[in-house]
Structures are given as structure tokens and as C-alpha cells.
Amino acid sequence: MTAAEATTGRVAGIWIYPVKSLGGTPLDRVQLGPAGPEGDRAWTVVDAGSGEVLRGKHAPGLAGLTPTGDPVSDERTVTGALGRPVRIEPAPGGSAADAAAVHLVSRQAIDRAELGDVPEGCSADDPRANVLLDLPDDDERTWVGRTVRIGDAELHVTRTPKHCLGVYAEVRRPGGIAVGDAVLL
């Protein structure tokens, strides 16, 4: 830790979403690369007839499905759940993340949302974040424009999501992060 850094919290949980719009997979540690967590949103669900990429907002049942890591098995599961044939395809460029490489959210933001302090259209139940933080005396919404170091990685916080909790960040220095790591601001 440098003189300019201060520990503001700890990593409480890590998730990746291997197939965009499907459920998440909890991890104890993950490698953050320039595109975000390794394996995050690496696959997409595509309508087999139209070729359209299907997203959770158009097929809400997707978020309740847990990917297995086997695209053929996942295709069968999603096809059965949606009642129409789909393909599971690699995401163009390796990641189908929409807004930023990493989505950070604090337990405190989830608590505030459960009390009614939540952006319209956002759910306190599943903010679909990659990193859950415990920030007893801080609010990640104040971090926009700042740098955060977690484990071996350095992140630049770019903005708050329009319809979700937490903040978005880009990876400035790739590296590994783990549950329990200090969050240095």
C-alpha cells in the first residue's frame, strides 16, 4: 500500500457469467484481464432461426439458468427453457460485456436498494456484478474517476450504471483478485 492509498473494504464475493444473460458462477479467485474477469460473458445465446443474440431483457428466464461449461448441454437447456432452438456461440472479441470490463457492487448498495434506494429498472436481488464488496464506511458511487487496487489488479472506475447498482470499471493493470482481498482506493 502506498501513502496515497487507503483500505476502504474487502472483496466479499466474485462471480462470472460464462454465458451472457444466464446465471452466474461464484468463484474464490479470478484473473482480471483487459476485457474483464477471465471467462466472463465469453459465450452468447443466439436464436437458431434468426441469428439474433438473445438477452435477459427479451428472455427473462435466462437468468435462472446455470451454465454447465458445455455449450452443447447449455444449448439443450436453454432451448428447453425458451421453447425454441438456440445456439451457444463464442462472444465476438472474447467478451459480450456491454458497458465495462468489471462491475463492482457493495453489500451496502444492495442493502440500500432493499430499503428502496435503487435506480429504476434495477433489481436488488441480482445486480449481476462481478465483484461484491464489503465497504463498511464507504460508497462506491463516489469512486467515479478514481483508481482502485484489488489483489494484483488495478481498476479505473468509469461511471455508475444507468439501470443498476454499483460502479463500472476498466482494468488498468491485469492481475488476480480473490475473496478477502483488501480494496485500496
PEPE-V660208 format. One record per backbone hydrogen bond with DSSP energy under -1.0 kcal/mol. CO is the residue of the C=O (numbers start at 1). NH is the residue of the N-H. Records with the same first field share a line. If there is no record, write none. Layout:
CO: NH, NH
This chain:
2: 5
6: 185
9: 183
10: 134
11: 180
13: 132
14: 27
16: 25
17: 41
18: 43
19: 22
25: 16
28: 179
30: 177
31: 38
32: 175
33: 36
36: 33
37: 40
41: 96
42: 91
43: 20
44: 89
45: 54
46: 87
47: 51
52: 47
55: 58, 59
59: 62
62: 65
65: 23
70: 74
71: 75
72: 76
73: 77
74: 78
75: 79
76: 80
77: 81
78: 82
79: 83
85: 48
87: 46
89: 44
91: 94
102: 169
103: 130, 131
104: 167
105: 133
106: 110
107: 111
108: 112
109: 113
110: 114
111: 115
112: 117
113: 116
116: 118
119: 122
130: 15
131: 105
132: 12, 13
133: 107
134: 10
135: 138
139: 142
140: 143
143: 146
146: 157
148: 155
149: 184
150: 153
153: 150
154: 172, 173
155: 148
156: 170
157: 145
159: 168
167: 104
168: 158, 159
169: 102
170: 156
173: 154
175: 32
176: 152
177: 30
178: 181
181: 11
183: 8
184: 149
